[in-house]
Amino acid sequence: MADPIALVHPGRVRSRRSGMHLRKVRTMFRRKSAQSLRSELASVDELIAAHPLSDPSIRRAHEIIESHGPGDTEAIAAELESLGLPSLDEVGTIQAEQTASWWRLHRRRRKLTRRLGITD
């Protein structure tokens, strides 16, 4: 019986033992150059800078929220409003929607800096 992968993708050969494509295995062990890693790090830094959680108004709102004690929602809301910053609800929504992508970007950045041997 013919290999179903070979019928769909004639250029690929499947390893019988592992089930992985040999083309994928061959490229898996290639190392990226330092220049390529630096370029990727620069693009990740740009993405972090453009991320909604990097916005100065959100960062300032977080500072205000952290400076107040728990249960001080009225005072926090008043201070945020007086400074023209996003409300507690808006900050919470942004935080909930954007935390996963923020985490992934920083995780990718840490991996790249570790591979380049850069210490922060």
N, C-alpha and C positions, 0 to 999 in steps of 0.2 A: 504494500500500500504506500502511496506517495505521501511525503510529509506535507501537511496542510499549509505550513508556513512557506515551503518552497513553491507551492502553487500560487499563493497570494503574492509573495515577495521573492521572485526568482533569483535575485542577487544575494540573498541571505541563506546561510546554512545554519541549521540548528544543531547544537551539540546534544548528542543523545543522552549524555550523563546528566548534565545540569539543566537542560532545557533553555539555556540562554543563547542568544544569537552570537555567533562568533564575531561578527562585526562590532557588536557592542562591547564584547570582551576585549577586543584589540584596542579600541579607543579608550577603554576605561583606565588603562594604566599610563596613558600619556600625561606628562606633567606640563602644567602651564608655565610659561616663562615669567620671570619676575616683572617684566614690563607689562605683560598681560594682566598679572595680578594687581599691579599698581593702577592700571587703567580701570579694572573692575572695582577696586577700592574707591577710586575717584568718583565713579558713577554711583556707587552706594552712598558715599558721602553727600552727593548732590540730591539723591532721593531722600535721605534723612533730612537735609536742610529744607526740602520742599514739602515734607510731610506735615499734615495738619497738627500733630502734637508738637511740632517744632515752632509753630506760630508764636510770636512774642505775646500776643494777647492770651493765648491758652496757657503759656508758661507762667505769665503774671497771675492769671486766675488761680492756677494751682498753688502758687506761692501764698496767695491770700487765703485760700481754703486751708492750707496746712498751718498757717500762722494762728488761725482761730481754733478754739477747742471744739470738741465734738458737741453737737446739739446747739450750736450757735448759728443756725441756718438763716435766721432773720438778719443778723448782723452781717453775715457773709454776703447774702443777697443784696443788702443795701450798699455795701462797699463795692461790690462788683458793678452794680448799676450806676453808682456815682462816678466810677472810673470809666464807664462805657465799655466794660468787658463782657464777655458772654455770661449768661446766667448759669446758675447751678445746673439746671436741666440741660442746657446746651453743652456745658462742659462734660456732664455725665454721658450724654449721647455720643459726643465726639470720642470720649475715652472708651466707651464700650465698642464703638464701631471701628476704631483705629488701633487699638492696643495690639491686636494680633499682627498686623502688618508692621507696626513699630518694632515689635519684638523680633520678627523675622529679619528685618533690615539690620538691626543691631547684632543679631546672631551671625548673619552673613559677614558683617564688618569684623566681628571678633575672629571668625575663621580666617579671613583674609589677612588680618594683621598678624595672626599667629603664624600663618604660612610664610609671611614676609619677614618674620622675626622682629616686628615693630612692637615696642612696649609703650603703653599710654602713660 
